[in-house]
Amino acid sequence: MTDTHRASIILGITGGVAAYKAAELARLWIKAGYAVQAAMTEAATHFVGTATLQALTGRPVLTDLWGTAGSGMDHIHASRQADLIVVAPASADFMAKLAQGRADDLLSTLCLARACPLMLAPAMNREMWANPATQRNLAQLIEDGVHIVGPDSGEQACGETGLGRMSEPQAIFEAVEAMLFDGVLSGKKVLITAGPTYEPIDPVRGITNLSSGKMGYALAAAAREAGAEVTLISGPAALATPAGVSRFNVTTANEMFDAVMECAAKQDVFISVAAVADYRPAEAGAQKIKKSEQPLTLNLLPNKDILASVAALPKAPFCVGFAAETEKLLEHAEAKRQKKRLPMLVANLAQHTLGADHAELVVLDDRGSHPLPAADKLTQARRIVSHLAKLLS
Ligand code: CTP
């Protein structure tokens, strides 16, 4: 397919009620800039019309092994041009066929002749899914390197409730995003700060904030997934270190500054997610401050801005900032991006995001603003990594 597309996907559709959801999946990909070639089994055409898929993808749908393209080699040509084949829905019968390496219709032949990854979104009755034969086929397919997304649990077309519903198109879309961007940061060194800082007032009290560290840790996981060598410098956070990530713990903004500056110049990317305290007590008492009837005044000194210091280095890595605002999100965030001279900044409304598992974000770069609709933090982290990878390339 053409260079102007992000990637070329063959959307395989097999027979099942969930076939109607494949139209929405095609729409999501087209909107996101992918080239989509639909290929349907004969059974699938009883559930959704080829005209619908043709209209959405702008290409005739492949249905027949003995196609009209002339050479009779449609399956070889189509599978060679694809970056990925996704079969959604994948019926129990189709999974059985793939597990055995059979090729008796166009879609199964495309899958067998492919030179690209294959992803299946199974959809079937819960008993069919639970059947040992299907589970055996599933295990074989996973062993063969086939990617599986879903199925979900819920109400089924047959009226029963259980595991077997096809994953929602948005979830399949996200799984493909994650897979296609696997390795996009390979060979890159990425430094990430996360969590709050803690500025001691005395040995038992201090100034901190509500940052949980979840977003920074999710980004460390996503950058690692994308193949980067990741260093995480974390303020106090009760989170497990993502697999394969080197983590260094710090407490204060000054410690975080020193840890970051020690390795920043050797990095390709710096992602500053930490909620660094802007001020610290001028002096931390060596002993616990005793209560008295008098008002207590704390003298606060400004902390150094870690992100701005890294961005100002002579050989600065590509710097990504975060902005937590409570109002006028785009205006304040863009002003912050300009002031700290950042090529990319991720903005959110603090009251909706702090400590939460889900976040609605906006990425700002030289081309404008790019909304990332509400999703869990790992999904958002993968989207941020995809965006970052595109800017780096
Ligand atoms: N940041 C930093 N060092 C600081 C303060 C902030 O590295 N001492 C980084 C954060 O990690 C984030 C970005 O700067 O990537 C924005 O931080 P934020 O606190 O929202 O902005 P401030 O510049 O501190 O402005 P304000 O608090 O007035 O909103």
Boltz pocket constraint, residues with backbone or C-beta under 6 A from the ligand:
constraints:
  - pocket:
      binder: B
      contacts: [[A, 253], [A, 272], [A, 273], [A, 274], [A, 275], [A, 276], [A, 277], [A, 278], [A, 303], [A, 304], [A, 305], [A, 306], [A, 307], [A, 308], [A, 320], [A, 321], [A, 322], [A, 323], [A, 324], [A, 325], [A, 336]]
      max_distance: 6.0
